[in-house]
């Protein structure tokens, strides 16, 4: 993000890039996490658009 400030939403859909910013990891790490049983599964909105549920990502982050 260009501004240097990013607010991770409380709910709604977020792309992997924003999950990575929120968790402080690389985007490839988000996809590696997504392969594990404990991480929230992404879902496709359309061809080429895959998102995560922001609320589930927040809950997962609090548990780790």
C-alpha positions, -999 to +999 in steps of 0.1 A: +000+000+000+014+034-010+003+053+021+021+032+046-011+029+067-035+001+063-066-007+084-076-043+083-114-045+081-134-061+109-155-081+085-159-086+048-137-100+021-100-094+018-074-104-007-043-124+002-021-092-002-041-075+026-040-106+048-002-106+044+000-070+054-021-076+085-002-107+096+032-092+087+042-120+064+048-124+026+019-133+003+033-167-004+032-174+033-005-166+034-010-192+007+011-217+026-010-211+057-042-216+036-031-252+029-032-260+067-063-272+085-063-244+111-061-214+087-094-200+073-100-213+038-102-188+009-130-188-015-134-177-051-156-147-059-150-151-096-123-163-120-090-148-107-105-133-076-099-153-044-107-138-010-105-146+027-131-137+054-115-108+074-133-118+106-120-154+104-085-141+098-087-119+129-100-148+150-072-171+137-046-144+145-058-140+181-056-178+186-020-183+174 
